[in-house]
């Protein structure tokens, strides 16, 4: 089961130089996932996208913010490179975005979700070169805990390093073309439905 999924945004022509460390300091304060407003924004954006999957999902769990998942984003930022080592003993899926320009969390999540244009439910990627793994993880039905973080890496070509961890991990290689069960919304969780997403139920179901 693959748990790391990376998207790289190619620098646009004529883009401005990297922001200074001082400017990044203030930007990082605004994007810090230690802030409850940013945690809520991340969870709400994920749930809005999970709620609108097509075809609709009968077993899509409502995501919640998880400090364990968020804390697991810390290791990559000790050394701003594309590696991740788990020290908690809990396995989570990982979406990574490398960008030469700063993004809001809503924009970063939207980049991962944009891969849906190259994804067909039940088939998977519509072309061999298409990367749809970030999207599949984002809408994986039982990945209900999410935690994210961002870092500035001034010596890298891509200065901004966004990571979200999803627990339990998705993208089971045998199921990646169908990241959720197709059917009427909440059909698998009657009585435990919150605006099209399953809630207040046994999350770690087989």
TARA-V25178 format. One record per pair of residues at least 24 apart in sequence whose C-alpha atoms are under 10 Angstrom apart, sorted by the first residue. I is the first residue (numbers start at 1). J is the second residue. D is the distance in Angstrom with one decimal. If there is no record, write none. Layout:
# TARA-V25178
i:I j:J d:D
i:I j:J d:D
This chain:
# TARA-V25178
i:1 j:93 d:9.5
i:1 j:169 d:8.7
i:1 j:170 d:8.2
i:1 j:171 d:6.7
i:1 j:172 d:5.2
i:1 j:173 d:5.7
i:1 j:174 d:8.7
i:1 j:176 d:9.8
i:2 j:93 d:7.9
i:2 j:94 d:9.2
i:2 j:133 d:9.2
i:2 j:169 d:8.8
i:2 j:170 d:8.4
i:2 j:171 d:6.6
i:2 j:172 d:7.2
i:2 j:173 d:7.2
i:3 j:91 d:8.4
i:3 j:92 d:6.8
i:3 j:93 d:4.4
i:3 j:94 d:5.7
i:3 j:95 d:8.2
i:3 j:133 d:9.2
i:3 j:134 d:9.8
i:3 j:137 d:8.6
i:3 j:165 d:9.3
i:3 j:166 d:9.1
i:3 j:169 d:6.5
i:3 j:170 d:7.2
i:3 j:171 d:7.1
i:3 j:172 d:8.7
i:4 j:82 d:9.5
i:4 j:83 d:8.9
i:4 j:84 d:8.3
i:4 j:92 d:9.0
i:4 j:93 d:6.2
i:4 j:94 d:4.7
i:4 j:95 d:6.2
i:4 j:96 d:7.5
i:4 j:133 d:8.7
i:4 j:134 d:8.6
i:4 j:137 d:9.5
i:4 j:163 d:10.0
i:4 j:165 d:9.2
i:4 j:169 d:9.6
i:4 j:171 d:9.6
i:5 j:93 d:8.1
i:5 j:94 d:6.0
i:5 j:95 d:4.9
i:5 j:96 d:6.0
i:5 j:97 d:8.7
i:5 j:112 d:9.6
i:5 j:131 d:8.9
i:5 j:132 d:9.0
i:5 j:133 d:6.0
i:5 j:134 d:5.6
i:5 j:135 d:9.3
i:5 j:136 d:9.8
i:5 j:137 d:8.4
i:5 j:163 d:9.7
i:5 j:171 d:9.7
i:6 j:82 d:8.4
i:6 j:94 d:8.3
i:6 j:95 d:6.0
i:6 j:96 d:4.6
i:6 j:97 d:5.9
i:6 j:98 d:7.7
i:6 j:112 d:9.1
i:6 j:131 d:8.9
i:6 j:133 d:8.3
i:6 j:134 d:7.2
i:6 j:162 d:9.8
i:6 j:163 d:9.2
i:7 j:95 d:7.9
i:7 j:96 d:6.1
i:7 j:97 d:4.9
i:7 j:98 d:6.3
i:7 j:99 d:8.7
i:7 j:108 d:9.9
i:7 j:111 d:8.2
i:7 j:112 d:7.3
i:7 j:115 d:9.8
i:7 j:131 d:8.2
i:7 j:132 d:9.6
i:7 j:133 d:9.3
i:7 j:134 d:7.6
i:7 j:162 d:9.8
i:8 j:96 d:8.3
i:8 j:97 d:5.9
i:8 j:98 d:4.8
i:8 j:99 d:6.3
i:8 j:100 d:9.0
i:8 j:111 d:9.7
i:8 j:158 d:8.1
i:8 j:161 d:9.7
i:9 j:97 d:7.6
i:9 j:98 d:6.2
i:9 j:99 d:5.1
i:9 j:100 d:7.2
i:9 j:101 d:8.8
i:9 j:111 d:8.8
i:9 j:158 d:8.2
i:10 j:98 d:8.9
i:10 j:99 d:7.3
i:10 j:100 d:7.5
i:10 j:101 d:9.8
i:10 j:157 d:9.8
i:10 j:158 d:8.6
i:11 j:99 d:7.5
i:11 j:100 d:5.8
i:11 j:101 d:7.8
i:11 j:157 d:8.9
i:11 j:158 d:8.2
i:12 j:100 d:8.7
i:12 j:101 d:9.3
i:15 j:100 d:8.7
i:15 j:101 d:8.3
i:16 j:100 d:9.4
i:16 j:101 d:8.5
i:17 j:100 d:8.9
i:17 j:101 d:8.9
i:18 j:100 d:7.3
i:18 j:101 d:7.3
i:18 j:102 d:9.2
i:18 j:152 d:10.0
i:18 j:153 d:10.0
i:18 j:154 d:7.6
i:18 j:155 d:9.9
i:18 j:157 d:9.3
i:18 j:158 d:9.2
i:18 j:159 d:7.3
i:18 j:160 d:9.6
i:19 j:100 d:9.7
i:19 j:101 d:8.3
i:19 j:102 d:8.7
i:19 j:152 d:9.6
i:19 j:154 d:8.6
i:19 j:159 d:9.0
i:20 j:154 d:8.4
i:21 j:152 d:8.3
i:21 j:153 d:9.5
i:21 j:154 d:7.8
i:24 j:102 d:8.9
i:24 j:151 d:9.2
i:24 j:152 d:7.1
i:24 j:154 d:9.7
i:24 j:160 d:9.7
i:25 j:152 d:9.0
i:27 j:102 d:8.3
i:27 j:103 d:9.8
i:27 j:104 d:9.6
i:27 j:152 d:9.7
i:28 j:102 d:9.7
i:28 j:149 d:9.7
i:28 j:150 d:7.6
i:28 j:151 d:7.7
i:28 j:152 d:8.2
i:30 j:104 d:9.0
i:31 j:102 d:9.8
i:31 j:103 d:9.0
i:31 j:104 d:7.0
i:31 j:105 d:7.2
i:31 j:149 d:8.3
i:31 j:150 d:7.5
i:31 j:151 d:9.7
i:32 j:105 d:9.8
i:32 j:148 d:9.1
i:32 j:149 d:7.0
i:32 j:150 d:7.3
i:32 j:151 d:9.4
i:33 j:67 d:9.7
i:33 j:70 d:8.0
i:33 j:105 d:9.5
i:33 j:147 d:8.1
i:33 j:148 d:6.5
i:33 j:149 d:5.9
i:33 j:150 d:8.1
i:34 j:67 d:9.2
i:34 j:70 d:9.0
i:34 j:148 d:9.5
i:34 j:149 d:8.7
i:36 j:65 d:9.6
i:38 j:104 d:9.6
i:38 j:105 d:7.8
i:38 j:106 d:9.6
i:38 j:148 d:9.5
i:39 j:64 d:9.2
i:39 j:65 d:6.5
i:39 j:66 d:9.1
i:39 j:67 d:9.8
i:39 j:70 d:9.7
i:39 j:105 d:9.5
i:39 j:146 d:9.1
i:39 j:147 d:7.9
i:39 j:148 d:8.1
i:39 j:149 d:9.9
i:40 j:64 d:8.8
i:40 j:65 d:7.5
i:41 j:105 d:7.6
i:41 j:106 d:7.4
i:42 j:104 d:10.0
i:42 j:105 d:6.5
i:42 j:106 d:6.9
i:42 j:108 d:9.8
i:42 j:109 d:8.0
i:42 j:146 d:8.4
i:42 j:147 d:8.4
i:42 j:148 d:8.1
i:42 j:164 d:9.4
i:43 j:144 d:9.7
i:43 j:145 d:9.0
i:43 j:146 d:7.3
i:43 j:147 d:8.8
i:43 j:148 d:9.9
i:44 j:106 d:9.5
i:45 j:105 d:8.7
i:45 j:106 d:6.5
i:45 j:107 d:9.8
i:45 j:109 d:7.6
i:45 j:110 d:8.6
i:46 j:106 d:9.0
i:46 j:109 d:7.5
i:46 j:110 d:9.2
i:46 j:113 d:9.3
i:46 j:138 d:7.2
i:46 j:139 d:8.1
i:46 j:144 d:9.9
i:46 j:146 d:8.9
i:47 j:138 d:9.5
i:47 j:139 d:8.9
i:47 j:144 d:9.6
i:47 j:195 d:9.7
i:47 j:196 d:9.6
i:47 j:197 d:8.0
i:48 j:195 d:9.6
i:48 j:196 d:9.7
i:48 j:197 d:9.6
i:49 j:109 d:9.4
i:49 j:110 d:8.9
i:49 j:113 d:7.8
i:49 j:138 d:8.5
i:49 j:139 d:7.7
i:50 j:113 d:9.8
i:50 j:138 d:7.6
i:50 j:139 d:5.5
i:50 j:140 d:8.5
i:50 j:141 d:8.4
i:50 j:180 d:9.9
i:50 j:196 d:9.0
i:50 j:197 d:7.9
i:51 j:139 d:9.0
i:51 j:185 d:8.4
i:51 j:194 d:9.8
i:51 j:195 d:7.7
i:51 j:196 d:5.9
i:51 j:197 d:6.3
i:51 j:198 d:9.9
i:52 j:139 d:9.8
i:52 j:185 d:9.7
i:52 j:196 d:8.6
i:52 j:197 d:9.9
i:53 j:116 d:9.3
i:53 j:121 d:9.8
i:53 j:139 d:7.7
i:53 j:180 d:9.4
i:53 j:182 d:9.6
i:53 j:185 d:9.9
i:54 j:116 d:9.6
i:54 j:120 d:9.2
i:54 j:121 d:8.0
i:54 j:182 d:8.6
i:54 j:183 d:9.9
i:55 j:120 d:9.5
i:55 j:121 d:7.4
i:55 j:180 d:9.7
i:55 j:181 d:9.3
i:55 j:182 d:6.3
i:55 j:183 d:7.5
i:55 j:184 d:8.9
i:55 j:185 d:9.7
i:56 j:180 d:8.9
i:56 j:181 d:8.4
i:56 j:182 d:5.9
i:56 j:183 d:5.9
i:56 j:184 d:6.2
i:56 j:185 d:6.0
i:56 j:186 d:9.3
i:56 j:196 d:9.0
i:57 j:139 d:9.6
i:57 j:141 d:8.1
i:57 j:179 d:9.3
i:57 j:180 d:6.1
i:57 j:181 d:5.5
i:57 j:182 d:4.8
i:57 j:183 d:5.3
i:57 j:184 d:6.4
i:57 j:185 d:5.3
i:57 j:186 d:7.2
i:57 j:187 d:8.3
i:57 j:188 d:9.1
i:57 j:196 d:8.4
i:57 j:197 d:8.4
i:57 j:198 d:9.8
i:58 j:141 d:9.1
i:58 j:180 d:7.7
i:58 j:181 d:5.7
i:58 j:182 d:5.8
i:58 j:183 d:4.7
i:58 j:184 d:5.2
i:58 j:185 d:4.5
i:58 j:186 d:4.6
i:58 j:187 d:4.8
i:58 j:188 d:5.4
i:58 j:189 d:7.8
i:58 j:190 d:9.8
i:58 j:196 d:8.5
i:58 j:197 d:8.3
i:58 j:198 d:8.3
i:59 j:140 d:9.9
i:59 j:141 d:6.3
i:59 j:142 d:8.0
i:59 j:180 d:6.6
i:59 j:181 d:6.0
i:59 j:182 d:8.0
i:59 j:183 d:8.2
i:59 j:184 d:9.0
i:59 j:185 d:7.3
i:59 j:186 d:5.8
i:59 j:187 d:6.9
i:59 j:188 d:5.3
i:59 j:189 d:6.9
i:59 j:193 d:9.8
i:59 j:196 d:9.3
i:59 j:197 d:7.5
i:59 j:198 d:6.4
i:59 j:199 d:9.8
i:60 j:139 d:7.9
i:60 j:140 d:7.6
i:60 j:141 d:4.4
i:60 j:142 d:6.7
i:60 j:143 d:8.9
i:60 j:144 d:8.8
i:60 j:179 d:9.3
i:60 j:180 d:6.5
i:60 j:181 d:7.7
i:60 j:182 d:9.5
i:60 j:185 d:7.9
i:60 j:186 d:7.2
i:60 j:187 d:9.7
i:60 j:188 d:8.8
i:60 j:189 d:9.2
i:60 j:193 d:9.8
i:60 j:196 d:8.1
i:60 j:197 d:5.5
i:60 j:198 d:5.9
i:60 j:199 d:8.9
i:61 j:139 d:9.3
i:61 j:140 d:8.7
i:61 j:141 d:5.7
i:61 j:142 d:5.7
i:61 j:143 d:7.5
i:61 j:144 d:5.9
i:61 j:145 d:9.6
i:61 j:180 d:9.6
i:61 j:186 d:8.8
i:61 j:189 d:9.3
i:61 j:193 d:9.1
i:61 j:194 d:9.5
i:61 j:196 d:9.1
i:61 j:197 d:5.4
i:61 j:198 d:4.6
i:61 j:199 d:6.2
i:61 j:200 d:9.3
i:61 j:201 d:8.8
i:61 j:202 d:9.9
i:61 j:203 d:7.5
i:62 j:141 d:8.7
i:62 j:142 d:8.6
i:62 j:143 d:8.9
i:62 j:144 d:6.1
i:62 j:145 d:8.8
i:62 j:193 d:8.9
i:62 j:194 d:7.8
i:62 j:195 d:9.3
i:62 j:196 d:8.7
i:62 j:197 d:5.1
i:62 j:198 d:5.7
i:62 j:199 d:5.7
i:62 j:200 d:9.0
i:62 j:203 d:9.5
i:63 j:139 d:10.0
i:63 j:141 d:9.5
i:63 j:142 d:8.8
i:63 j:143 d:7.4
i:63 j:144 d:4.2
i:63 j:145 d:5.6
i:63 j:146 d:6.8
i:63 j:166 d:9.4
i:63 j:167 d:9.8
i:63 j:197 d:8.8
i:63 j:198 d:9.3
i:63 j:199 d:8.7
i:64 j:143 d:9.7
i:64 j:144 d:6.2
i:64 j:145 d:5.2
i:64 j:146 d:6.4
i:64 j:147 d:8.8
i:64 j:199 d:9.9
i:65 j:144 d:8.5
i:65 j:145 d:5.8
i:65 j:146 d:5.2
i:65 j:147 d:6.0
i:65 j:148 d:9.0
i:65 j:166 d:9.8
i:66 j:144 d:9.1
i:66 j:145 d:5.5
i:66 j:146 d:5.6
i:66 j:147 d:5.5
i:66 j:148 d:9.1
i:66 j:165 d:9.3
i:66 j:166 d:9.1
i:66 j:167 d:8.7
i:67 j:145 d:8.9
i:67 j:146 d:8.3
i:67 j:147 d:6.3
i:67 j:148 d:9.1
i:68 j:92 d:9.9
i:68 j:145 d:8.8
i:68 j:146 d:8.8
i:68 j:147 d:7.4
i:68 j:165 d:9.3
i:68 j:167 d:9.1
i:69 j:93 d:9.4
i:69 j:94 d:9.7
i:69 j:145 d:6.9
i:69 j:146 d:5.9
i:69 j:147 d:4.6
i:69 j:148 d:7.4
i:69 j:149 d:9.9
i:69 j:164 d:8.1
i:69 j:165 d:5.5
i:69 j:166 d:6.7
i:69 j:167 d:6.7
i:69 j:168 d:9.5
i:70 j:145 d:9.3
i:70 j:146 d:7.0
i:70 j:147 d:3.6
i:70 j:148 d:5.1
i:70 j:149 d:6.8
i:70 j:163 d:9.1
i:70 j:164 d:7.5
i:70 j:165 d:6.8
i:70 j:166 d:9.1
i:71 j:147 d:7.4
i:71 j:148 d:8.3
i:71 j:149 d:8.6
i:71 j:165 d:9.2
i:72 j:147 d:8.0
i:72 j:148 d:8.7
i:72 j:149 d:9.3
i:72 j:163 d:9.8
i:72 j:164 d:9.2
i:72 j:165 d:7.2
i:72 j:166 d:9.9
i:73 j:147 d:7.5
i:73 j:148 d:6.4
i:73 j:149 d:6.1
i:73 j:150 d:8.6
i:73 j:162 d:9.3
i:73 j:163 d:6.5
i:73 j:164 d:7.1
i:73 j:165 d:6.8
i:74 j:148 d:9.3
i:74 j:149 d:7.6
i:74 j:150 d:9.3
i:74 j:151 d:9.6
i:74 j:163 d:9.4
i:76 j:149 d:9.8
i:76 j:150 d:9.8
i:76 j:151 d:9.0
i:76 j:161 d:9.1
i:76 j:163 d:8.7
i:77 j:149 d:8.9
i:77 j:150 d:8.1
i:77 j:151 d:6.3
i:77 j:152 d:8.6
i:77 j:153 d:8.7
i:77 j:161 d:8.4
i:77 j:162 d:9.8
i:77 j:163 d:9.6
i:78 j:151 d:9.5
i:79 j:153 d:8.9
i:80 j:151 d:7.7
i:80 j:152 d:8.1
i:80 j:153 d:6.1
i:80 j:154 d:9.4
i:80 j:155 d:9.3
i:80 j:156 d:8.3
i:80 j:159 d:9.2
i:80 j:160 d:9.4
i:80 j:161 d:7.6
i:81 j:153 d:8.8
i:81 j:156 d:8.7
i:81 j:161 d:8.8
i:82 j:161 d:9.1
i:90 j:167 d:8.2
i:90 j:168 d:8.3
i:90 j:169 d:9.6
i:91 j:165 d:9.4
i:91 j:166 d:8.8
i:91 j:167 d:7.0
i:91 j:168 d:6.8
i:91 j:169 d:6.7
i:92 j:143 d:8.6
i:92 j:145 d:9.1
i:92 j:146 d:9.2
i:92 j:164 d:9.6
i:92 j:165 d:5.9
i:92 j:166 d:5.2
i:92 j:167 d:4.6
i:92 j:168 d:5.4
i:92 j:169 d:4.5
i:92 j:170 d:8.1
i:93 j:134 d:9.6
i:93 j:137 d:7.1
i:93 j:138 d:9.4
i:93 j:140 d:9.9
i:93 j:143 d:8.3
i:93 j:146 d:9.4
i:93 j:164 d:8.2
i:93 j:165 d:5.5
i:93 j:166 d:4.8
i:93 j:167 d:6.4
i:93 j:168 d:7.0
i:93 j:169 d:4.1
i:93 j:170 d:6.1
i:93 j:171 d:8.0
i:94 j:133 d:10.0
i:94 j:134 d:8.3
i:94 j:137 d:8.0
i:94 j:138 d:9.5
i:94 j:146 d:9.7
i:94 j:147 d:9.8
i:94 j:148 d:9.5
i:94 j:163 d:6.9
i:94 j:164 d:5.8
i:94 j:165 d:4.6
i:94 j:166 d:6.3
i:94 j:167 d:9.0
i:94 j:169 d:7.9
i:94 j:170 d:9.2
i:95 j:133 d:8.5
i:95 j:134 d:5.7
i:95 j:135 d:8.9
i:95 j:137 d:7.5
i:95 j:138 d:8.1
i:95 j:148 d:9.2
i:95 j:162 d:8.1
i:95 j:163 d:5.7
i:95 j:164 d:5.3
i:95 j:165 d:6.5
i:95 j:166 d:8.2
i:96 j:134 d:8.0
i:96 j:148 d:9.8
i:96 j:150 d:9.7
i:96 j:161 d:7.2
i:96 j:162 d:5.6
i:96 j:163 d:4.6
i:96 j:164 d:6.7
i:96 j:165 d:8.9
i:97 j:134 d:9.4
i:97 j:150 d:9.4
i:97 j:158 d:9.4
i:97 j:160 d:7.9
i:97 j:161 d:6.0
i:97 j:162 d:5.0
i:97 j:163 d:6.5
i:97 j:164 d:9.0
i:98 j:150 d:10.0
i:98 j:156 d:9.8
i:98 j:157 d:9.1
i:98 j:158 d:5.6
i:98 j:159 d:7.3
i:98 j:160 d:5.7
i:98 j:161 d:4.9
i:98 j:162 d:6.5
i:98 j:163 d:9.0
i:99 j:152 d:9.9
i:99 j:156 d:10.0
i:99 j:157 d:8.5
i:99 j:158 d:4.9
i:99 j:159 d:6.3
i:99 j:160 d:5.1
i:99 j:161 d:6.7
i:99 j:162 d:8.2
i:100 j:152 d:9.9
i:100 j:153 d:9.8
i:100 j:154 d:9.9
i:100 j:156 d:8.8
i:100 j:157 d:6.7
i:100 j:158 d:4.3
i:100 j:159 d:5.2
i:100 j:160 d:6.1
i:100 j:161 d:9.0
i:101 j:158 d:7.7
i:101 j:159 d:7.1
i:101 j:160 d:6.6
i:101 j:161 d:9.9
i:102 j:150 d:9.8
i:102 j:152 d:9.0
i:102 j:158 d:9.9
i:102 j:159 d:8.2
i:102 j:160 d:6.2
i:102 j:161 d:9.1
i:102 j:162 d:9.6
i:103 j:150 d:9.9
i:103 j:160 d:8.3
i:103 j:161 d:9.9
i:103 j:162 d:9.0
i:104 j:162 d:10.0
i:105 j:148 d:9.1
i:105 j:149 d:9.5
i:105 j:150 d:9.1
i:105 j:162 d:8.5
i:108 j:162 d:7.5
i:108 j:163 d:9.4
i:108 j:164 d:9.9
i:109 j:134 d:9.3
i:109 j:135 d:9.2
i:109 j:138 d:8.5
i:109 j:162 d:9.5
i:109 j:163 d:9.9
i:109 j:164 d:9.0
i:110 j:135 d:9.4
i:111 j:135 d:8.9
i:112 j:136 d:9.1
i:112 j:137 d:9.2
i:112 j:138 d:7.6
i:113 j:137 d:9.6
i:113 j:138 d:7.2
i:113 j:139 d:8.7
i:119 j:177 d:8.2
i:120 j:177 d:7.5
i:120 j:178 d:8.9
i:121 j:176 d:9.3
i:121 j:177 d:5.9
i:121 j:178 d:5.8
i:121 j:179 d:8.2
i:121 j:180 d:9.1
i:121 j:181 d:9.9
i:121 j:182 d:8.8
i:122 j:175 d:8.9
i:122 j:176 d:8.6
i:122 j:177 d:4.9
i:122 j:178 d:5.2
i:122 j:179 d:8.8
i:122 j:180 d:9.9
i:122 j:182 d:9.4
i:123 j:176 d:8.9
i:123 j:177 d:5.3
i:123 j:178 d:7.7
i:124 j:175 d:9.4
i:124 j:176 d:6.9
i:124 j:177 d:4.2
i:124 j:178 d:7.4
i:124 j:179 d:9.4
i:125 j:176 d:9.6
i:125 j:177 d:7.7
i:132 j:176 d:9.4
i:132 j:177 d:9.6
i:133 j:170 d:9.5
i:133 j:171 d:7.2
i:133 j:176 d:8.1
i:133 j:177 d:9.8
i:134 j:171 d:9.1
i:135 j:171 d:9.7
i:135 j:179 d:9.4
i:136 j:170 d:7.6
i:136 j:171 d:6.4
i:136 j:172 d:9.8
i:136 j:175 d:10.0
i:136 j:176 d:6.8
i:136 j:177 d:8.0
i:136 j:178 d:8.3
i:136 j:179 d:6.0
i:136 j:180 d:9.1
i:137 j:165 d:9.6
i:137 j:166 d:7.7
i:137 j:169 d:7.6
i:137 j:170 d:5.4
i:137 j:171 d:5.9
i:137 j:172 d:9.5
i:137 j:176 d:8.7
i:137 j:179 d:7.6
i:138 j:164 d:9.4
i:138 j:165 d:9.7
i:138 j:166 d:8.0
i:138 j:170 d:8.4
i:138 j:171 d:9.6
i:138 j:179 d:9.2
i:139 j:170 d:8.6
i:139 j:171 d:9.7
i:139 j:178 d:9.9
i:139 j:179 d:6.6
i:139 j:180 d:7.4
i:140 j:166 d:9.1
i:140 j:168 d:9.5
i:140 j:169 d:8.2
i:140 j:170 d:5.5
i:140 j:171 d:7.1
i:140 j:172 d:9.4
i:140 j:175 d:9.9
i:140 j:176 d:8.7
i:140 j:178 d:8.6
i:140 j:179 d:4.8
i:140 j:180 d:6.0
i:140 j:181 d:9.7
i:141 j:168 d:9.9
i:141 j:170 d:7.9
i:141 j:178 d:9.5
i:141 j:179 d:6.2
i:141 j:180 d:4.8
i:141 j:181 d:7.7
i:141 j:197 d:9.6
i:141 j:198 d:9.5
i:141 j:203 d:9.9
i:142 j:166 d:9.4
i:142 j:167 d:8.1
i:142 j:168 d:6.9
i:142 j:169 d:8.2
i:142 j:170 d:7.5
i:142 j:179 d:9.0
i:142 j:180 d:8.2
i:142 j:198 d:9.7
i:142 j:203 d:6.7
i:142 j:204 d:7.3
i:142 j:205 d:8.0
i:142 j:206 d:9.3
i:143 j:167 d:5.1
i:143 j:168 d:5.0
i:143 j:169 d:5.9
i:143 j:170 d:6.2
i:143 j:171 d:9.8
i:143 j:179 d:10.0
i:143 j:203 d:8.8
i:143 j:204 d:9.1
i:144 j:168 d:7.2
i:144 j:169 d:9.2
i:144 j:170 d:10.0
i:144 j:198 d:10.0
i:144 j:199 d:9.7
i:144 j:203 d:7.5
i:144 j:204 d:9.2
i:145 j:169 d:9.4
i:145 j:203 d:9.8
i:167 j:204 d:9.8
i:168 j:203 d:9.5
i:168 j:204 d:7.9
